[in-house]
């Protein structure tokens, strides 16, 4: 693999130590700064530096990051341009991407699901409180430290303001942004979405954490698009026959996954609170001969 030309250099006073990731719009480096210590240093990818929309998104991500202050939101430290490189500096969060952790460990114990969902909801609600919808809420945009069960919400790159006017939009009408597996059905039209869309995405994450699978079984993007628009999600208790929750748990998750935004909870915190409450007693009483409770304890006994 070719050596990254920026590794070993210093930009805006930040020494870039190694490349740690690359997304669709930016490359991320671990960097050191004499005042800020270890940070994540994001640089807009070279092929996008002449793309006015990509640059606008990058600048907007920085501005949104500075507007949202919450213990579970990654802190924005600095933004600017150095030697022709648009950059964004954010705090270095310990742990790993929640996507990687979930692939190895889902389904999670119910108390861990409650802790993770509650923290993410708090972070997202803080964004909603200042008029920002994340639009790309998924495990790959959350850092997770398992030892402390602490999450940090990342990446406001495709977030939008709820008061955006048509001429300020960076997404053309009729096109949607986000990740199909987690996107709310109403987002597929490409219209401006409400905070309820983030609640839908969080409910999809909760479904994954509780079952180890997702509420739709599409095998291609086209099929997923069709299912999201025309079919209800698979009920929680039908996701895996060996995992059965109280009907109340299923009811909360499926309400968060309602097709119509108005049929969901009033806000993401209300959804998380309802889920945390029913997860205090998540499993139905054991049938006399089924051994169900023992199997469930074994499943989550790590």
C-alpha positions as CSV (number, residue, x, y, z in Angstrom):
1,X,0.0,0.0,0.0
2,X,1.4,3.4,-1.0
3,X,2.4,5.7,1.8
4,X,0.1,8.6,2.5
5,X,1.9,11.8,1.5
6,X,0.4,13.7,4.4
7,X,1.5,11.3,7.1
8,X,4.5,12.8,8.8
9,X,3.7,16.3,7.8
10,X,2.4,19.2,9.9
11,X,-0.7,21.2,8.9
12,X,-1.9,24.2,10.9
13,X,0.2,23.2,13.8
14,X,-1.1,19.6,13.9
15,X,1.5,16.8,13.3
16,X,-0.3,14.1,11.3
17,X,0.9,10.8,12.7
18,X,-1.1,8.2,10.7
19,X,-4.2,7.7,8.6
20,X,-7.0,6.1,10.5
21,X,-9.9,6.1,8.1
22,X,-11.4,7.4,4.9
23,X,-15.0,8.1,4.0
24,X,-16.7,9.4,1.0
25,X,-15.7,13.0,1.6
26,X,-12.7,13.1,3.9
27,X,-9.6,11.3,5.1
28,X,-9.1,11.1,8.8
29,X,-5.7,11.2,10.6
30,X,-4.6,10.8,14.1
31,X,-2.7,14.0,14.9
32,X,-0.9,15.7,17.8
33,X,-1.1,19.3,18.8
34,X,1.0,21.1,21.5
35,X,-2.2,22.5,23.1
36,X,-5.0,20.1,22.1
37,X,-3.0,16.8,22.4
38,X,-4.2,13.9,20.4
39,X,-7.0,14.8,18.0
40,X,-8.7,13.5,14.8
41,X,-7.8,15.6,11.8
42,X,-10.1,15.4,8.8
43,X,-9.0,16.6,5.4
44,X,-11.4,16.9,2.4
45,X,-10.4,14.4,-0.2
46,X,-8.4,15.7,-3.1
47,X,-10.9,14.9,-5.8
48,X,-13.6,16.9,-4.0
49,X,-11.6,20.1,-3.3
50,X,-12.9,21.7,-6.5
51,X,-16.5,20.5,-5.9
52,X,-18.4,23.5,-4.5
53,X,-21.1,21.3,-3.0
54,X,-18.6,19.0,-1.3
55,X,-16.7,22.0,0.1
56,X,-20.0,23.5,1.3
57,X,-20.9,20.3,3.1
58,X,-17.5,20.1,4.7
59,X,-17.8,23.7,6.0
60,X,-21.4,23.0,7.1
61,X,-20.3,19.9,9.1
62,X,-17.8,22.1,11.0
63,X,-20.4,24.8,11.7
64,X,-23.0,22.2,12.9
65,X,-20.4,20.5,15.1
66,X,-19.7,23.8,16.9
67,X,-23.4,24.4,17.5
68,X,-24.1,21.0,19.1
69,X,-22.7,20.7,22.6
70,X,-23.3,17.5,24.5
71,X,-21.2,15.0,26.4
72,X,-22.1,12.3,23.8
73,X,-21.3,14.5,20.8
74,X,-17.8,14.6,19.4
75,X,-16.3,18.0,20.2
76,X,-15.3,20.2,17.3
77,X,-11.9,21.9,18.0
78,X,-11.0,23.9,14.9
79,X,-11.7,24.3,11.2
80,X,-9.9,26.0,8.4
81,X,-7.7,25.7,5.4
82,X,-3.9,25.0,5.4
83,X,-1.8,24.8,2.3
84,X,-4.8,24.3,0.1
85,X,-6.3,21.5,2.4
86,X,-9.7,22.3,3.9
87,X,-9.6,20.6,7.4
88,X,-11.7,19.9,10.4
89,X,-10.2,19.0,13.8
90,X,-12.3,17.0,16.3
91,X,-11.6,15.4,19.7
92,X,-10.1,12.0,19.7
93,X,-12.6,9.5,21.0
94,X,-11.5,6.3,22.7
95,X,-13.0,3.0,21.7
96,X,-14.2,1.7,18.3
97,X,-16.9,2.3,15.8
98,X,-20.2,0.9,17.1
99,X,-20.7,-0.8,13.8
100,X,-17.6,-3.0,14.4
101,X,-18.6,-3.7,17.9
102,X,-22.2,-4.7,16.9
103,X,-20.9,-7.0,14.2
104,X,-19.1,-9.0,16.9
105,X,-21.4,-8.8,19.8
106,X,-25.1,-8.1,18.8
107,X,-27.5,-8.9,20.2
108,X,-26.4,-6.9,23.3
109,X,-27.6,-7.5,26.9
110,X,-30.8,-5.4,27.4
111,X,-29.2,-3.1,29.9
112,X,-26.4,-2.3,27.4
113,X,-29.0,-1.6,24.7
114,X,-30.7,0.8,27.1
115,X,-27.5,2.6,28.0
116,X,-26.3,3.0,24.4
117,X,-29.7,4.1,22.9
118,X,-30.3,6.6,25.8
119,X,-26.9,8.2,25.2
120,X,-27.3,8.4,21.4
121,X,-30.8,9.8,21.9
122,X,-29.5,12.5,24.2
123,X,-26.8,13.5,21.6
124,X,-29.3,13.6,18.8
125,X,-31.8,15.6,20.8
126,X,-29.1,18.2,21.5
127,X,-28.8,18.6,17.7
128,X,-32.6,18.8,17.3
129,X,-32.7,21.4,20.0
130,X,-30.6,23.8,17.9
131,X,-32.5,23.0,14.7
132,X,-30.2,20.3,13.2
133,X,-31.3,16.9,11.9
134,X,-28.4,14.4,11.6
135,X,-29.8,12.4,8.7
136,X,-27.2,9.7,8.8
137,X,-27.6,8.1,12.2
138,X,-26.1,4.6,12.1
139,X,-23.6,2.5,14.1
140,X,-20.8,3.5,11.8
141,X,-21.2,7.1,12.9
142,X,-20.9,6.4,16.6
143,X,-17.8,5.7,18.6
144,X,-18.2,3.3,21.5
145,X,-16.1,2.6,24.5
146,X,-17.3,-0.8,25.8
147,X,-15.6,-0.6,29.2
148,X,-17.3,2.6,30.1
149,X,-20.4,2.0,27.9
150,X,-19.8,5.6,26.6
151,X,-20.8,6.7,23.1
152,X,-19.8,9.7,21.0
153,X,-21.9,10.8,18.0
154,X,-19.8,11.6,14.9
155,X,-20.1,13.1,11.5
156,X,-22.6,15.9,10.8
157,X,-21.5,15.8,7.1
158,X,-24.9,15.4,5.7
159,X,-26.9,16.9,8.5
160,X,-29.4,19.7,7.6
161,X,-31.0,22.6,9.4
162,X,-34.7,22.3,9.9
163,X,-35.2,25.9,8.8
164,X,-33.3,25.5,5.5
165,X,-34.8,27.3,2.5
166,X,-35.0,25.7,-1.0
167,X,-32.1,27.8,-2.3
168,X,-29.9,26.8,0.6
169,X,-30.3,23.0,0.1
170,X,-27.3,20.9,-0.8
171,X,-29.4,17.9,-1.8
172,X,-31.4,18.2,-5.0
173,X,-35.2,17.6,-4.7
174,X,-36.0,14.0,-5.5
175,X,-32.6,12.7,-4.2
176,X,-32.1,11.4,-0.7
177,X,-29.0,11.2,1.5
178,X,-28.2,8.7,4.2
179,X,-27.7,5.0,4.4
180,X,-30.6,2.9,3.1
181,X,-30.5,0.3,5.9
182,X,-31.1,3.1,8.5
183,X,-32.9,5.8,6.5
184,X,-36.5,6.8,7.3
185,X,-39.0,6.1,4.5
186,X,-40.0,9.8,4.3
187,X,-36.4,10.7,3.4
188,X,-36.5,8.7,0.2
189,X,-38.4,11.5,-1.6
190,X,-35.4,13.8,-1.1
191,X,-37.5,16.3,0.8
192,X,-36.3,18.0,3.9
193,X,-37.0,15.7,6.8
194,X,-38.0,16.4,10.4
195,X,-36.3,15.1,13.7
196,X,-38.6,12.1,13.5
197,X,-36.4,10.7,10.7
198,X,-33.5,10.5,13.2
199,X,-35.8,8.7,15.6
200,X,-36.6,6.1,12.9
201,X,-32.8,5.6,12.4
202,X,-32.3,5.2,16.1
203,X,-35.1,2.6,16.4
204,X,-33.4,0.7,13.6
205,X,-30.2,0.7,15.6
206,X,-32.1,-0.5,18.7
207,X,-33.6,-3.3,16.6
208,X,-30.1,-4.4,15.6
209,X,-28.8,-4.2,19.1
210,X,-31.6,-6.3,20.4
211,X,-31.7,-9.0,17.7
212,X,-28.4,-8.9,15.8
213,X,-30.3,-8.3,12.5
214,X,-32.1,-5.5,10.8
215,X,-35.9,-4.9,10.3
216,X,-35.7,-5.5,6.5
217,X,-34.2,-8.4,4.7
218,X,-33.5,-6.8,1.3
219,X,-30.6,-8.2,-0.7
220,X,-30.0,-5.2,-3.0
221,X,-30.5,-1.4,-2.7
222,X,-33.3,-1.5,-5.2
223,X,-35.1,-4.1,-3.2
224,X,-34.5,-2.2,0.0
225,X,-35.9,1.0,-1.5
226,X,-39.0,-0.9,-2.5
227,X,-39.4,-2.6,0.9
228,X,-39.0,0.7,2.8
229,X,-41.8,2.3,0.8
230,X,-44.2,-0.5,0.5
231,X,-43.7,-3.0,3.3
232,X,-43.8,-2.9,7.1
233,X,-40.6,-3.8,9.0
234,X,-40.4,-7.4,10.4
235,X,-41.8,-7.4,13.9
236,X,-39.1,-7.5,16.5
237,X,-40.2,-10.9,17.9
238,X,-40.1,-12.5,14.4
239,X,-36.5,-11.4,13.7
240,X,-35.0,-14.5,15.3
241,X,-37.0,-17.4,16.7
242,X,-34.5,-17.9,19.6
243,X,-34.9,-14.3,20.8
244,X,-38.3,-13.3,22.2
245,X,-39.0,-10.2,24.2
246,X,-42.0,-9.0,26.1
247,X,-44.7,-7.6,23.8
248,X,-44.0,-4.2,25.4
249,X,-40.4,-4.2,24.1
250,X,-41.6,-5.0,20.6
251,X,-44.3,-2.4,20.8
252,X,-41.8,0.4,21.7
253,X,-39.4,-0.5,18.9
254,X,-42.0,-0.9,16.2
255,X,-43.6,2.5,17.2
256,X,-40.2,4.1,16.6
257,X,-40.2,2.3,13.2
258,X,-43.6,3.6,12.2
259,X,-43.9,4.5,8.5
260,X,-45.6,7.8,9.3
261,X,-43.5,10.3,11.3
262,X,-46.5,11.4,13.3
263,X,-47.0,7.8,14.5
264,X,-43.6,7.7,16.2
265,X,-42.8,9.1,19.7
266,X,-42.8,12.9,20.3
267,X,-39.0,13.0,20.1
268,X,-36.0,10.7,20.3
269,X,-35.7,11.1,24.1
270,X,-39.2,9.9,24.6
271,X,-38.4,6.9,22.4
272,X,-35.3,6.1,24.4
273,X,-37.0,6.6,27.7
274,X,-39.8,4.2,26.8
275,X,-37.3,1.6,25.6
276,X,-35.2,1.8,28.7
277,X,-38.3,1.4,30.9
278,X,-39.5,-1.8,29.1
279,X,-36.0,-3.2,29.0
280,X,-35.9,-3.3,32.8
281,X,-38.0,-6.5,32.5
282,X,-37.5,-7.5,28.9
283,X,-38.4,-11.2,28.7
284,X,-41.7,-13.0,29.0
285,X,-42.1,-15.5,31.9
286,X,-40.5,-18.8,31.2
287,X,-42.8,-21.5,29.9
288,X,-42.8,-24.6,32.2
289,X,-40.9,-26.8,29.9
290,X,-39.3,-24.5,27.3
291,X,-36.1,-23.5,29.2
292,X,-36.5,-20.2,27.4
293,X,-35.2,-18.0,30.2
294,X,-32.1,-20.2,30.6
295,X,-31.4,-19.9,26.8
296,X,-31.7,-16.1,26.9
297,X,-29.4,-15.8,29.9
298,X,-26.9,-18.0,28.0
299,X,-27.2,-15.8,25.0
300,X,-26.4,-12.6,26.9
301,X,-24.1,-14.1,29.4
302,X,-20.9,-12.4,28.4
